Amino acid sequence: MADLAGTGIKTEIKASRSAAASAFYGLSRQALAAVIVPAVGLLFWEVAVAAGWFSGRLMPPPSRVLATLWVLLKSGELFNHIGITTVRVFFGFVLGTVAATIAGAVTGYFGLARRLIDPSLQALRSIPSIAWVPLFILWFGIFEASKVALIAVGVFFPVYLGVSGAILSVDRKIVEVGRIFRLSGFALVRRIMLPAVLPAYVLALRSGLGLGWMFVVAAEFMGASEGLGYLLVDGQQLGKPDQIMAAIITFAIVGKVTDSLLLAATAPFLTWQDSYRRGE
C-alpha cells in the first residue's frame, strides 16, 4: 500500500511539473510572438535612418530614443512621470467605469430610461474630447480634478455602450427559461443576465481603458507640469523629437501593461466560457 501511495504521489508530482512546464512554454511562446513585430519594426527604423532614408533629426533612430529613455530613467524622471499619469488614468477610469456601468445597466434594462436618457448621451458622445477642455478648466481649474474629469469622460462612453448594448443583445429565450423556472428579478440578473453580459463588459472595459490613455494626453495639455503628456509638450516646445518618441513608446508600453493587468483581473470571471480558440 505504501508503495502504491508513493507511486501515486510521484505520478501527481510529474503531472504537475509537466503542466507547469507546458504553461511556461505557452507563455514564453506568446511573449516571443508578441515582440517579433516591434523588434522588426525597430530594426527597420534604425537601418532606414542609418541609410539616410529618413532624417535622423526629425525621425531619431531607436538607439537615440533608448538613450533618452535611459537618461530619464537614471534621473528618476521617467518613473515620476509614469506614476503621475497612471494615477490620473486610474482615477478617471474608476469614475468613468462606475458611472457608465450604472447608466448602461439602467438604460439597457429599463425601456423608459433608455428612451429618456440614451438620446442625450449619444449626442454628448459626438462631442470631441478637446471641446471639454475649456469648460472643465472653468469648472474645476487647471489642477487634478479637471484632468481626471476629462479622462472619465473618455472612459464613460465605450463602457456605457458596451453595457447597454450587451444587455439589449441578451437572448430573449434564455430570459424566458429563467422565468419558466420562476427566478426572482435578482436571481434572473445574477444567474442569466450577468454571465451573458460579462464578456462584452470586459471588452468595453478594455476599450474604455484604451481611451483613458488617449484622453490623458489631452488632459495633461491643461497646464500640467508632470506626466507623460507633459514630456510630449516639453519635447515639442524644445524641439526634441527623441523625447517625444520616448514618451510615445512609454505610453505604448504602460498602456499594454495595464491592459494585460485588466485581462488578468477579469479572467477568473470568464473561466466558464468555451469559446473558439480559447485554449491557444
LUMTILO-123760 format. One record per residue (C-alpha): residue number from 1; z negated, y, x. Coordinates in steps of 0.1 Angstrom, whole numbers. Layout:
<nodes>
@i = NUM; pz = Z; py = Y; px = X
...
</nodes>
This chain:
<nodes>
@i = 1; pz = 0; py = 0; px = 0
@i = 2; pz = -9; py = 24; px = 28
@i = 3; pz = 25; py = 16; px = 45
@i = 4; pz = 43; py = 24; px = 12
@i = 5; pz = 24; py = 56; px = 8
@i = 6; pz = 31; py = 66; px = 43
@i = 7; pz = 68; py = 58; px = 39
@i = 8; pz = 69; py = 79; px = 7
@i = 9; pz = 53; py = 109; px = 24
@i = 10; pz = 78; py = 107; px = 53
@i = 11; pz = 107; py = 105; px = 28
@i = 12; pz = 94; py = 135; px = 10
@i = 13; pz = 90; py = 154; px = 42
@i = 14; pz = 125; py = 145; px = 53
@i = 15; pz = 139; py = 156; px = 19
@i = 16; pz = 121; py = 189; px = 20
@i = 17; pz = 133; py = 195; px = 56
@i = 18; pz = 168; py = 187; px = 45
@i = 19; pz = 166; py = 211; px = 16
@i = 20; pz = 152; py = 238; px = 38
@i = 21; pz = 180; py = 233; px = 64
@i = 22; pz = 206; py = 233; px = 36
@i = 23; pz = 192; py = 266; px = 22
@i = 24; pz = 191; py = 281; px = 56
@i = 25; pz = 227; py = 271; px = 63
@i = 26; pz = 238; py = 285; px = 30
@i = 27; pz = 221; py = 318; px = 36
@i = 28; pz = 235; py = 320; px = 72
@i = 29; pz = 270; py = 313; px = 59
@i = 30; pz = 266; py = 341; px = 32
@i = 31; pz = 253; py = 366; px = 58
@i = 32; pz = 281; py = 358; px = 82
@i = 33; pz = 307; py = 362; px = 54
@i = 34; pz = 292; py = 395; px = 44
@i = 35; pz = 295; py = 411; px = 79
@i = 36; pz = 330; py = 399; px = 87
@i = 37; pz = 349; py = 426; px = 68
@i = 38; pz = 327; py = 455; px = 80
@i = 39; pz = 329; py = 442; px = 116
@i = 40; pz = 367; py = 440; px = 115
@i = 41; pz = 369; py = 475; px = 99
@i = 42; pz = 346; py = 490; px = 126
@i = 43; pz = 366; py = 473; px = 154
@i = 44; pz = 399; py = 486; px = 140
@i = 45; pz = 384; py = 521; px = 137
@i = 46; pz = 372; py = 520; px = 173
@i = 47; pz = 406; py = 508; px = 186
@i = 48; pz = 425; py = 533; px = 164
@i = 49; pz = 406; py = 563; px = 179
@i = 50; pz = 409; py = 549; px = 214
@i = 51; pz = 446; py = 545; px = 209
@i = 52; pz = 449; py = 581; px = 196
@i = 53; pz = 460; py = 571; px = 161
@i = 54; pz = 431; py = 593; px = 147
@i = 55; pz = 414; py = 623; px = 161
@i = 56; pz = 381; py = 614; px = 177
@i = 57; pz = 368; py = 649; px = 169
@i = 58; pz = 373; py = 646; px = 132
@i = 59; pz = 370; py = 608; px = 130
@i = 60; pz = 344; py = 599; px = 155
@i = 61; pz = 345; py = 562; px = 166
@i = 62; pz = 318; py = 538; px = 157
@i = 63; pz = 304; py = 540; px = 193
@i = 64; pz = 297; py = 577; px = 188
@i = 65; pz = 283; py = 572; px = 154
@i = 66; pz = 260; py = 544; px = 166
@i = 67; pz = 249; py = 567; px = 195
@i = 68; pz = 240; py = 594; px = 169
@i = 69; pz = 221; py = 568; px = 148
@i = 70; pz = 202; py = 557; px = 179
@i = 71; pz = 192; py = 593; px = 188
@i = 72; pz = 180; py = 599; px = 152
@i = 73; pz = 162; py = 565; px = 153
@i = 74; pz = 144; py = 572; px = 186
@i = 75; pz = 132; py = 606; px = 174
@i = 76; pz = 119; py = 592; px = 142
@i = 77; pz = 140; py = 615; px = 121
@i = 78; pz = 161; py = 587; px = 106
@i = 79; pz = 132; py = 568; px = 92
@i = 80; pz = 117; py = 600; px = 78
@i = 81; pz = 150; py = 609; px = 60
@i = 82; pz = 154; py = 574; px = 47
@i = 83; pz = 119; py = 573; px = 34
@i = 84; pz = 121; py = 606; px = 16
@i = 85; pz = 154; py = 598; px = 0
@i = 86; pz = 143; py = 563; px = -10
@i = 87; pz = 111; py = 577; px = -27
@i = 88; pz = 133; py = 601; px = -47
@i = 89; pz = 156; py = 574; px = -58
@i = 90; pz = 127; py = 551; px = -67
@i = 91; pz = 110; py = 576; px = -90
@i = 92; pz = 143; py = 587; px = -105
@i = 93; pz = 153; py = 550; px = -110
@i = 94; pz = 120; py = 541; px = -127
@i = 95; pz = 121; py = 572; px = -150
@i = 96; pz = 157; py = 567; px = -159
@i = 97; pz = 154; py = 530; px = -165
@i = 98; pz = 123; py = 533; px = -188
@i = 99; pz = 139; py = 560; px = -209
@i = 100; pz = 173; py = 542; px = -210
@i = 101; pz = 157; py = 508; px = -219
@i = 102; pz = 138; py = 523; px = -248
@i = 103; pz = 167; py = 543; px = -261
@i = 104; pz = 192; py = 514; px = -257
@i = 105; pz = 168; py = 490; px = -274
@i = 106; pz = 163; py = 514; px = -304
@i = 107; pz = 200; py = 523; px = -308
@i = 108; pz = 211; py = 487; px = -303
@i = 109; pz = 186; py = 471; px = -327
@i = 110; pz = 185; py = 498; px = -355
@i = 111; pz = 218; py = 508; px = -371
@i = 112; pz = 204; py = 541; px = -384
@i = 113; pz = 191; py = 551; px = -350
@i = 114; pz = 225; py = 542; px = -335
@i = 115; pz = 244; py = 564; px = -360
@i = 116; pz = 220; py = 593; px = -354
@i = 117; pz = 214; py = 592; px = -316
@i = 118; pz = 243; py = 574; px = -299
@i = 119; pz = 270; py = 601; px = -305
@i = 120; pz = 249; py = 627; px = -289
@i = 121; pz = 241; py = 605; px = -259
@i = 122; pz = 277; py = 596; px = -255
@i = 123; pz = 286; py = 633; px = -254
@i = 124; pz = 259; py = 640; px = -228
@i = 125; pz = 272; py = 611; px = -207
@i = 126; pz = 305; py = 630; px = -202
@i = 127; pz = 288; py = 660; px = -185
@i = 128; pz = 294; py = 660; px = -147
@i = 129; pz = 263; py = 655; px = -126
@i = 130; pz = 267; py = 687; px = -107
@i = 131; pz = 267; py = 707; px = -141
@i = 132; pz = 230; py = 697; px = -145
@i = 133; pz = 220; py = 712; px = -111
@i = 134; pz = 216; py = 749; px = -121
@i = 135; pz = 198; py = 740; px = -153
@i = 136; pz = 174; py = 717; px = -136
@i = 137; pz = 167; py = 744; px = -109
@i = 138; pz = 159; py = 769; px = -137
@i = 139; pz = 136; py = 743; px = -155
@i = 140; pz = 119; py = 726; px = -126
@i = 141; pz = 125; py = 748; px = -95
@i = 142; pz = 141; py = 736; px = -63
@i = 143; pz = 114; py = 711; px = -54
@i = 144; pz = 110; py = 674; px = -61
@i = 145; pz = 109; py = 675; px = -99
@i = 146; pz = 145; py = 688; px = -102
@i = 147; pz = 158; py = 662; px = -77
@i = 148; pz = 140; py = 633; px = -94
@i = 149; pz = 152; py = 645; px = -129
@i = 150; pz = 188; py = 646; px = -117
@i = 151; pz = 186; py = 611; px = -103
@i = 152; pz = 170; py = 599; px = -135
@i = 153; pz = 200; py = 613; px = -155
@i = 154; pz = 223; py = 594; px = -133
@i = 155; pz = 204; py = 562; px = -138
@i = 156; pz = 199; py = 567; px = -175
@i = 157; pz = 234; py = 563; px = -189
@i = 158; pz = 246; py = 530; px = -173
@i = 159; pz = 213; py = 513; px = -182
@i = 160; pz = 214; py = 527; px = -217
@i = 161; pz = 250; py = 515; px = -223
@i = 162; pz = 241; py = 481; px = -208
@i = 163; pz = 210; py = 476; px = -230
@i = 164; pz = 226; py = 489; px = -262
@i = 165; pz = 259; py = 470; px = -257
@i = 166; pz = 241; py = 438; px = -248
@i = 167; pz = 220; py = 439; px = -280
@i = 168; pz = 251; py = 446; px = -301
@i = 169; pz = 270; py = 417; px = -285
@i = 170; pz = 244; py = 390; px = -292
@i = 171; pz = 260; py = 362; px = -311
@i = 172; pz = 251; py = 365; px = -348
@i = 173; pz = 250; py = 327; px = -352
@i = 174; pz = 222; py = 325; px = -326
@i = 175; pz = 201; py = 350; px = -345
@i = 176; pz = 208; py = 332; px = -378
@i = 177; pz = 195; py = 300; px = -362
@i = 178; pz = 163; py = 318; px = -353
@i = 179; pz = 159; py = 330; px = -388
@i = 180; pz = 165; py = 295; px = -402
@i = 181; pz = 135; py = 283; px = -381
@i = 182; pz = 116; py = 312; px = -396
@i = 183; pz = 109; py = 330; px = -364
@i = 184; pz = 90; py = 363; px = -368
@i = 185; pz = 105; py = 395; px = -357
@i = 186; pz = 86; py = 395; px = -323
@i = 187; pz = 94; py = 358; px = -318
@i = 188; pz = 131; py = 364; px = -326
@i = 189; pz = 132; py = 391; px = -300
@i = 190; pz = 113; py = 372; px = -273
@i = 191; pz = 130; py = 338; px = -277
@i = 192; pz = 165; py = 347; px = -287
@i = 193; pz = 174; py = 384; px = -281
@i = 194; pz = 157; py = 389; px = -248
@i = 195; pz = 173; py = 359; px = -230
@i = 196; pz = 207; py = 368; px = -244
@i = 197; pz = 203; py = 404; px = -232
@i = 198; pz = 188; py = 398; px = -197
@i = 199; pz = 220; py = 391; px = -177
@i = 200; pz = 237; py = 422; px = -190
@i = 201; pz = 205; py = 442; px = -184
@i = 202; pz = 203; py = 431; px = -148
@i = 203; pz = 239; py = 442; px = -143
@i = 204; pz = 231; py = 475; px = -159
@i = 205; pz = 201; py = 480; px = -136
@i = 206; pz = 223; py = 474; px = -106
@i = 207; pz = 249; py = 499; px = -119
@i = 208; pz = 221; py = 524; px = -126
@i = 209; pz = 206; py = 519; px = -91
@i = 210; pz = 240; py = 525; px = -75
@i = 211; pz = 245; py = 557; px = -95
@i = 212; pz = 209; py = 567; px = -85
@i = 213; pz = 220; py = 566; px = -48
@i = 214; pz = 251; py = 587; px = -57
@i = 215; pz = 231; py = 613; px = -76
@i = 216; pz = 206; py = 617; px = -49
@i = 217; pz = 232; py = 633; px = -27
@i = 218; pz = 238; py = 660; px = -53
@i = 219; pz = 200; py = 662; px = -58
@i = 220; pz = 195; py = 668; px = -21
@i = 221; pz = 220; py = 696; px = -21
@i = 222; pz = 195; py = 716; px = -41
@i = 223; pz = 177; py = 732; px = -12
@i = 224; pz = 165; py = 700; px = 4
@i = 225; pz = 152; py = 702; px = 40
@i = 226; pz = 148; py = 665; px = 44
@i = 227; pz = 166; py = 634; px = 33
@i = 228; pz = 199; py = 617; px = 40
@i = 229; pz = 217; py = 642; px = 18
@i = 230; pz = 203; py = 670; px = 40
@i = 231; pz = 217; py = 651; px = 70
@i = 232; pz = 251; py = 653; px = 54
@i = 233; pz = 249; py = 690; px = 47
@i = 234; pz = 235; py = 698; px = 81
@i = 235; pz = 263; py = 678; px = 98
@i = 236; pz = 289; py = 697; px = 77
@i = 237; pz = 274; py = 731; px = 84
@i = 238; pz = 271; py = 725; px = 122
@i = 239; pz = 304; py = 707; px = 125
@i = 240; pz = 290; py = 673; px = 135
@i = 241; pz = 312; py = 646; px = 119
@i = 242; pz = 293; py = 619; px = 138
@i = 243; pz = 261; py = 629; px = 120
@i = 244; pz = 280; py = 629; px = 87
@i = 245; pz = 293; py = 594; px = 93
@i = 246; pz = 259; py = 582; px = 104
@i = 247; pz = 244; py = 595; px = 72
@i = 248; pz = 271; py = 578; px = 51
@i = 249; pz = 266; py = 544; px = 69
@i = 250; pz = 229; py = 547; px = 64
@i = 251; pz = 234; py = 553; px = 27
@i = 252; pz = 256; py = 522; px = 25
@i = 253; pz = 231; py = 500; px = 43
@i = 254; pz = 200; py = 512; px = 25
@i = 255; pz = 218; py = 511; px = -9
@i = 256; pz = 228; py = 475; px = -2
@i = 257; pz = 193; py = 465; px = 8
@i = 258; pz = 178; py = 480; px = -24
@i = 259; pz = 205; py = 462; px = -45
@i = 260; pz = 196; py = 429; px = -28
@i = 261; pz = 159; py = 435; px = -34
@i = 262; pz = 166; py = 442; px = -71
@i = 263; pz = 186; py = 410; px = -73
@i = 264; pz = 158; py = 390; px = -57
@i = 265; pz = 132; py = 405; px = -80
@i = 266; pz = 152; py = 397; px = -112
@i = 267; pz = 165; py = 363; px = -101
@i = 268; pz = 134; py = 344; px = -114
@i = 269; pz = 141; py = 357; px = -149
@i = 270; pz = 176; py = 342; px = -149
@i = 271; pz = 170; py = 307; px = -135
@i = 272; pz = 178; py = 292; px = -169
@i = 273; pz = 214; py = 303; px = -165
@i = 274; pz = 240; py = 276; px = -158
@i = 275; pz = 269; py = 299; px = -153
@i = 276; pz = 302; py = 294; px = -135
@i = 277; pz = 299; py = 292; px = -97
@i = 278; pz = 262; py = 299; px = -98
@i = 279; pz = 254; py = 273; px = -71
@i = 280; pz = 277; py = 289; px = -45
</nodes>
